[in-house]
């Protein structure tokens, strides 16, 4: 997985074989360090048909890897219905 930044925001790119998922992220304030925008379920199913039915598994992998690489003292909260992951 790659995490790039451009100031206060950037892109998280998840790789699974030849398939990729690209998510926008940005730094936040308060108790949330960053938010990763994953989109709603219908957008997911349209953009990533190879991952239909595995959304939560993939989101858990993305969340864990972001915490491991960039925020090891934080935890991730997956807001599936709202379409984002909060790093706190």
MIDOSE-1310 file (N, C-alpha, C; in nm, 2 decimals, decimal comma, always signed):
residues 88
xxxx	+0,08/-0,12/+0,00/+0,00/+0,00/+0,00/+0,09/+0,12/+0,00; +0,05/+0,22/-0,07/+0,12/+0,35/-0,08/+0,04/+0,46/-0,02; +0,10/+0,55/+0,05/+0,04/+0,67/+0,11/+0,12/+0,79/+0,07; +0,05/+0,87/-0,01/+0,12/+0,99/-0,06/+0,06/+1,12/+0,01
xxxx	+0,13/+1,22/+0,02/+0,08/+1,34/+0,07/+0,12/+1,46/-0,01; +0,03/+1,56/+0,00/+0,06/+1,69/-0,07/+0,01/+1,80/+0,03; +0,09/+1,83/+0,13/+0,04/+1,92/+0,23/-0,05/+1,86/+0,33; -0,17/+1,90/+0,34/-0,26/+1,85/+0,44/-0,35/+1,74/+0,39
xxxx	-0,32/+1,69/+0,27/-0,41/+1,58/+0,22/-0,32/+1,49/+0,13; -0,38/+1,39/+0,07/-0,31/+1,30/-0,02/-0,40/+1,19/-0,06; -0,33/+1,08/-0,10/-0,40/+0,96/-0,15/-0,34/+0,83/-0,09; -0,43/+0,74/-0,05/-0,40/+0,61/-0,01/-0,43/+0,52/-0,13
xxxx	-0,33/+0,44/-0,17/-0,35/+0,34/-0,28/-0,33/+0,20/-0,23; -0,44/+0,12/-0,23/-0,44/-0,02/-0,19/-0,42/-0,11/-0,31; -0,33/-0,20/-0,30/-0,30/-0,29/-0,41/-0,34/-0,43/-0,37; -0,41/-0,50/-0,46/-0,44/-0,64/-0,45/-0,42/-0,71/-0,58
xxxx	-0,31/-0,77/-0,60/-0,28/-0,82/-0,74/-0,27/-0,71/-0,83; -0,34/-0,72/-0,95/-0,34/-0,61/-1,05/-0,44/-0,51/-1,02; -0,52/-0,53/-0,91/-0,63/-0,43/-0,88/-0,58/-0,33/-0,78; -0,64/-0,21/-0,79/-0,61/-0,10/-0,69/-0,73/-0,03/-0,65
xxxx	-0,73/+0,03/-0,53/-0,83/+0,12/-0,48/-0,76/+0,24/-0,44; -0,81/+0,36/-0,48/-0,75/+0,48/-0,45/-0,84/+0,57/-0,37; -0,80/+0,61/-0,25/-0,88/+0,69/-0,16/-0,81/+0,82/-0,12; -0,89/+0,93/-0,12/-0,84/+1,06/-0,08/-0,84/+1,06/+0,07
xxxx	-0,74/+1,13/+0,13/-0,73/+1,15/+0,28/-0,70/+1,29/+0,30; -0,73/+1,34/+0,43/-0,69/+1,47/+0,47/-0,67/+1,47/+0,62; -0,58/+1,56/+0,67/-0,56/+1,58/+0,81/-0,69/+1,65/+0,86; -0,71/+1,62/+0,99/-0,83/+1,68/+1,06/-0,79/+1,75/+1,19
xxxx	-0,88/+1,79/+1,26/-0,85/+1,85/+1,39/-0,92/+1,78/+1,50; -0,90/+1,83/+1,63/-0,96/+1,76/+1,74/-0,90/+1,63/+1,77; -0,98/+1,53/+1,80/-0,93/+1,40/+1,83/-0,91/+1,31/+1,71; -0,95/+1,36/+1,59/-0,93/+1,28/+1,47/-0,81/+1,34/+1,39
xxxx	-0,71/+1,25/+1,38/-0,58/+1,29/+1,31/-0,60/+1,31/+1,16; -0,67/+1,21/+1,10/-0,69/+1,21/+0,96/-0,82/+1,13/+0,92; -0,88/+1,17/+0,81/-0,99/+1,09/+0,76/-0,96/+1,04/+0,62; -1,00/+0,92/+0,59/-0,98/+0,86/+0,46/-1,11/+0,84/+0,40
xxxx	-1,14/+0,90/+0,28/-1,27/+0,89/+0,22/-1,28/+0,77/+0,13; -1,37/+0,68/+0,15/-1,38/+0,56/+0,08/-1,51/+0,55/-0,01; -1,60/+0,65/+0,01/-1,72/+0,65/-0,08/-1,82/+0,55/-0,02; -1,94/+0,56/-0,07/-2,05/+0,48/-0,03/-2,05/+0,34/-0,10
xxxx	-2,14/+0,25/-0,06/-2,13/+0,12/-0,11/-2,16/+0,11/-0,25; -2,26/+0,19/-0,30/-2,29/+0,18/-0,45/-2,17/+0,23/-0,53; -2,10/+0,33/-0,49/-1,98/+0,38/-0,56/-1,87/+0,28/-0,55; -1,86/+0,21/-0,44/-1,76/+0,10/-0,42/-1,79/-0,01/-0,52
xxxx	-1,91/-0,05/-0,53/-1,95/-0,16/-0,62/-1,93/-0,13/-0,76; -1,95/+0,00/-0,80/-1,93/+0,04/-0,94/-1,78/+0,05/-0,97; -1,70/+0,11/-0,88/-1,56/+0,14/-0,91/-1,47/+0,01/-0,89; -1,51/-0,07/-0,79/-1,43/-0,19/-0,76/-1,50/-0,32/-0,76
xxxx	-1,55/-0,36/-0,88/-1,64/-0,48/-0,89/-1,56/-0,60/-0,84; -1,43/-0,60/-0,85/-1,35/-0,72/-0,80/-1,35/-0,73/-0,65; -1,40/-0,63/-0,58/-1,40/-0,63/-0,43/-1,54/-0,63/-0,37; -1,64/-0,65/-0,46/-1,78/-0,65/-0,41/-1,79/-0,77/-0,32
xxxx	-1,86/-0,74/-0,20/-1,88/-0,85/-0,10/-1,76/-0,86/-0,01; -1,65/-0,78/-0,03/-1,53/-0,79/+0,06/-1,50/-0,65/+0,11; -1,59/-0,56/+0,10/-1,56/-0,42/+0,14/-1,50/-0,41/+0,28; -1,57/-0,47/+0,38/-1,52/-0,45/+0,52/-1,38/-0,52/+0,53
xxxx	-1,36/-0,63/+0,47/-1,22/-0,69/+0,48/-1,12/-0,60/+0,42; -1,14/-0,54/+0,31/-1,05/-0,45/+0,24/-1,03/-0,32/+0,33; -1,14/-0,27/+0,38/-1,13/-0,15/+0,46/-1,05/-0,17/+0,59; -1,07/-0,29/+0,65/-0,99/-0,33/+0,77/-0,84/-0,34/+0,73
xxxx	-0,81/-0,39/+0,62/-0,66/-0,39/+0,57/-0,61/-0,25/+0,55; -0,69/-0,17/+0,48/-0,64/-0,03/+0,46/-0,62/+0,04/+0,59; -0,72/+0,03/+0,68/-0,71/+0,10/+0,81/-0,59/+0,05/+0,89; -0,57/-0,08/+0,90/-0,45/-0,13/+0,97/-0,32/-0,09/+0,92
xxxx	-0,31/-0,09/+0,78/-0,18/-0,05/+0,72/-0,15/+0,10/+0,74; -0,26/+0,18/+0,73/-0,24/+0,33/+0,75/-0,19/+0,35/+0,89; -0,25/+0,29/+0,99/-0,20/+0,30/+1,13/-0,06/+0,25/+1,14; -0,03/+0,14/+1,09/+0,11/+0,08/+1,10/+0,21/+0,17/+1,04
xxxx	+0,18/+0,23/+0,92/+0,28/+0,31/+0,85/+0,29/+0,45/+0,90; +0,18/+0,51/+0,93/+0,18/+0,66/+0,96/+0,14/+0,70/+1,10; +0,07/+0,62/+1,17/+0,01/+0,66/+1,30/+0,01/+0,55/+1,40; +0,13/+0,49/+1,43/+0,13/+0,37/+1,52/+0,07/+0,39/+1,66
xxxx	+0,06/+0,51/+1,70/+0,00/+0,53/+1,84/-0,15/+0,56/+1,83; -0,21/+0,55/+1,71/-0,35/+0,58/+1,69/-0,43/+0,45/+1,66; -0,56/+0,47/+1,65/-0,64/+0,35/+1,61/-0,73/+0,40/+1,50; -0,79/+0,31/+1,43/-0,88/+0,34/+1,32/-1,03/+0,31/+1,35
xxxx	-1,12/+0,39/+1,31/-1,26/+0,37/+1,32/-1,32/+0,37/+1,18; -1,37/+0,26/+1,14/-1,43/+0,25/+1,00/-1,58/+0,29/+1,01; -1,61/+0,39/+0,94/-1,75/+0,45/+0,94/-1,81/+0,40/+0,80; -1,84/+0,28/+0,79/-1,88/+0,22/+0,66/-2,00/+0,29/+0,60
xxxx	-2,10/+0,31/+0,68/-2,22/+0,38/+0,62/-2,20/+0,52/+0,58; -2,11/+0,59/+0,65/-2,07/+0,73/+0,61/-1,97/+0,74/+0,50; -1,90/+0,63/+0,48/-1,80/+0,63/+0,37/-1,66/+0,68/+0,40; -1,62/+0,66/+0,53/-1,48/+0,71/+0,56/-1,42/+0,63/+0,67
xxxx	-1,29/+0,64/+0,69/-1,22/+0,58/+0,80/-1,15/+0,69/+0,87; -1,18/+0,70/+1,01/-1,12/+0,80/+1,09/-1,00/+0,74/+1,16; -0,89/+0,81/+1,16/-0,77/+0,78/+1,23/-0,76/+0,87/+1,36; -0,77/+0,80/+1,47/-0,78/+0,88/+1,60/-0,67/+0,84/+1,69
